[in-house]
């Protein structure tokens, strides 16, 4: 009897909040539905609280709530970037820069990047590595609590990497001690992988990011060099699976890509030197490719102008064209491609600049949009929540002038942004 009274009291307390969920309507001149792969004209979306509850033809102004009038614009779901680095400073010529910031400074920097990303029309991101362990989780939580304006974040917590590997701060003097919190993901063997991965997930990471091969932007490593064994990668996959999540692997080299996919990773980041066998394996296993095919041009121009280390410029030159050719082959083979940019190498807020590259190297404009909506949502396990504009999806919408299906570059100039049913940008 008492439990029923308690339930009734709780329900009575919650009922007013449920009943008072704010209602809004969005009128879309054109609505791109990436789930269906089609475009609808003159539609109205009803949003209650933070969710879309219905979509249908416009039949006149409703009387129960205000209308957000985007009738002269093309509307589509908020975009998703699956490879960002939100918390740390943007890449520079100073390889020691992560050591020059306090945690408090870094938090403010992350807040600035989060806002720029949201204003660019990216309402969800996957953050795939930070120097200070779990600082990305802190930013995610601050956004969720409304303390900071930014996209929904899914975070890796740290880089899980071999000692001296692509996820380490390297190139500094040998007697410079790297803080322990910046080496939280450094692993010695498979047993250590289990331990470190478990600690990251318990600490708040949403998924795990491995550095399977060397990196373009880490001194002393080579992109084609294998840095984690198949046994170590499999240990991470097993530990993540225990907690209902997955592993993604930074992998430039062909052998590293194949080892990672065989070990069960859900996605490959970069994939620069992928070969035909690797493409076939990814297709067979259903693994996703997240390839930052805009980055090469930015690094080659900006990096040279600003004196980035010669090794970075060389490695970038050696991987850029190969990555784009591999991307083209993967698209043609039907590999699942999720949109990811490596934002943080170049300025946050430029995320959509990769869209024209996706089309140039083999995608249709609709496929490029789907890579940043429905495919990205599938990779994160959030199909029907983000990257969509149908009933049940979050009220995350953007609007642009013109037609992205005719000129994909229009997505670099987002006029309107809505997140959780509230307009946060109205240019």
C-alpha positions, 0 to 999 in steps of 0.5 A, a space after each residue: 500500500 505504501 509503495 503505491 502511495 509513494 508511486 502516486 506522489 512521484 507521478 503527481 510531482 512529475 505530471 505538471 512537468 510532463 504536461 507543460 512541455 514546451 510546444 513549438 512548430 518549425 515550418 520548412 520550405 524544403 525538408 531533407 529527410 536523410 533516413 528516407 533519402 528524399 526531400 519534402 516541400 512546405 512541411 511543418 514539424 511539431 516539437 514538444 520539449 526536446 523531441 519532434 513528435 510529428 512531421 507533415 504538410 503545412 496547413 496553416 498556422 497552428 494556434 497552440 504555439 509559435 511557429 519558427 518560420 524557416 519557409 524560405 530555407 532548406 531544413 535538415 537534421 543537425 549535423 554530426 562530426 565523428 572525429 573532433 578534439 574539442 577540449 585541447 588547443 588547436 594544432 600548432 607548431 608548438 609540440 609542448 603546448 599541452 604542457 603550458 595550459 592549466 586544467 582551468 584554462 583548458 576548460 575555457 578553451 573547450 567551451 569556446 570550441 564547443 560553441 563554435 561547433 554548435 554555431 556551425 550546425 553540428 549538434 552532435 559530435 564524437 570527441 576522440 581523444 584528449 591529453 588530460 584524461 576525461 576532460 572531454 567527459 567534463 565538457 560533455 557534462 557541462 553541456 548537458 547541464 546547460 552550463 556551456 553551449 555546445 553539441 551533444 558529445 560522446 567521448 573517449 576519455 583519453 588515447 589508449 596508446 603504446 608507450 611513445 606511440 601516436 597518442 603520447 606527447 612526444 618530441 620534448 626533452 628527455 628529462 621533461 616529465 609528462 603528467 600522469 593524467 596525460 598518460 592515463 591511456 598508455 598501455 604495456 600489454 593486453 592485461 594493461 589494456 583491460 585495466 586502463 580501458 576499464 578505468 576510462 569507462 568507469 570514469 565516464 568515457 562513452 567508448 574507447 579510442 585506440 591508437 593502433 598505428 603511428 600518427 601524422 602529427 606525433 613526432 617520432 612515429 610513422 603512420 604505417 607503423 603498427 603500434 598495438 598488437 591484435 591481442 591488445 586491440 582485442 582486449 580493448 574490444 572485449 572490455 568495452 563489450 562488457 559495458 555495452 560499448 565499442 572501440 574505434 581505432 586510429 589506423 593509418 597503415 594498411 596492416 594496422 587497419 586489418 588487424 583492428 578490424 579483425 579484432 572487432 573495432 567498430 570504426 577506423 579513423 583516418 584509414 590513410 593507407 588502406 588497401 583493397 584487402 582492408 576495404 573488402 574486410 571492412 565491408 564484410 565486417 560492417 566496420 565504419 570508415 571515418 576519413 578526414 579527407 579535408 585535413 591534408 590540404 589545410 596541413 600542407 598550406 597552414 602548416 608550412 606557413 606557420 612552421 610546423 615540424 618538417 616531419 609532420 609536413 612530410 607524413 601529411 604529404 605521404 598520406 593525403 593522396 593515398 587517403 583520398 584514393 582509398 576513400 574513393 574506393 571504399 565509397 565505391 565498395 559500399 563501406 559505411 562512411 561516417 563523417 569525421 573531420 579531425 576538427 582541432 587540427 584546423 579551427 573548430 567551426 570549419 567542420 562542414 568544409 569537408 563536405 565538398 571533398 566527400 562529393 569530389 571523392 565519390 559521394 553524392 550530395 545526399 550520401 555526404 549528408 547521410 554520412 553526417 546524419 544517419 550513418 554517424 548516428 548508426 555508428 554511435 548507436 543513436 539511430 532514431 535519436 540524432 541525425 534525423 528529422 522524424 517523429 521521435 528524434 531530438 529537436 536538433 535542426 539546421 537551416 541553410 539558404 539554397 539547396 545542399 543537394 545542388 551545391 553541398 558547400 551551402 552547408 558551410 554557411 548555416 543560417 539557423 540552428 536549433 538544439 533540443 527544440 530551442 533556436 540557438 542561432 538565428 542569422 
